[in-house]
Amino acid sequence: MSDLTSSVWRSAYVAAIFETDAARMASRISDARTAINERLSRLVEITPHEHEALQAAAQKLETLKVQHVDLIKPLVPTGDTAPGCSPAQDEPT
């Protein structure tokens, strides 16, 4: 295994894991998944250790993707989107 080959997917994976901007997270996750898939499809030998790391990273990215979706969609309507509500109704009188 080449350090460069391994570092490409690892760098993309780390960028996705540490992304804090919700608008960029989906793109980071997609980039990391692409890098992992490219590494798995290369003819360069993958050690058992790296293969295990690739599988774990792919699983964690899928979890991160699901958690990200849960974070950006509201679970209950907010005051300004619920029928019949206006911001003025939420303000104390």
C-alpha positions in Angstrom: 0.0 0.0 0.0 1.2 3.4 -0.9 1.0 6.1 1.8 -0.3 8.5 -0.9 -3.1 6.0 -1.9 -4.1 5.6 1.7 -3.8 9.3 2.6 -6.3 10.4 -0.1 -9.3 8.6 1.3 -8.2 9.2 4.9 -7.9 13.0 4.3 -11.4 13.1 2.7 -12.8 11.0 5.6 -11.3 13.3 8.2 -12.6 16.3 6.4 -16.1 14.9 6.5 -15.9 13.8 10.1 -14.7 17.3 11.3 -16.9 19.4 9.0 -19.1 21.7 11.1 -20.8 23.6 8.3 -24.1 21.9 7.7 -24.2 23.3 4.1 -20.9 21.6 3.3 -21.3 18.3 5.2 -23.2 16.4 2.5 -20.5 17.3 0.0 -17.7 16.2 2.4 -19.5 12.9 3.0 -19.9 12.3 -0.7 -16.3 13.2 -1.4 -15.1 10.8 1.3 -17.4 7.9 0.0 -16.0 8.5 -3.5 -12.4 8.4 -2.3 -13.1 5.2 -0.3 -14.8 3.5 -3.3 -11.9 4.6 -5.6 -9.4 3.1 -3.1 -11.3 -0.2 -3.0 -11.4 -0.4 -6.8 -7.7 0.2 -7.3 -5.5 -2.8 -8.2 -2.9 -1.8 -5.6 -2.9 -4.3 -2.7 -5.0 -3.4 0.3 -3.7 -4.8 3.6 -6.2 -6.4 6.0 -5.7 -3.5 8.3 -6.5 -0.9 5.7 -9.4 -2.9 4.4 -10.8 -3.0 8.0 -10.2 0.8 8.3 -12.0 1.4 4.9 -15.0 -0.6 6.0 -15.2 1.2 9.4 -14.9 4.6 7.7 -17.7 3.8 5.3 -20.0 2.7 8.1 -19.2 5.8 10.1 -19.9 8.0 7.1 -23.3 6.4 6.6 -24.1 7.1 10.3 -22.9 10.7 10.0 -25.0 11.1 6.9 -28.1 9.9 8.7 -27.4 12.0 11.7 -26.8 15.0 9.5 -30.2 14.6 7.9 -31.8 14.3 11.3 -30.2 17.5 12.4 -31.3 19.6 9.5 -35.0 18.5 9.3 -37.2 19.8 12.1 -38.9 17.2 14.2 -41.8 19.4 15.1 -43.2 22.5 13.3 -41.6 25.7 14.4 -43.8 28.7 15.4 -43.3 30.5 12.1 -44.3 27.4 10.0 -47.2 26.0 11.9 -50.7 26.9 10.5 -52.2 29.9 12.2 -49.1 31.0 14.0 -47.3 34.2 13.6 -44.1 35.4 15.3 -46.2 38.0 17.2 -48.2 35.2 18.9 -45.0 33.7 20.3 -43.9 36.9 21.9 -44.7 37.5 25.6 -47.3 40.2 26.2 
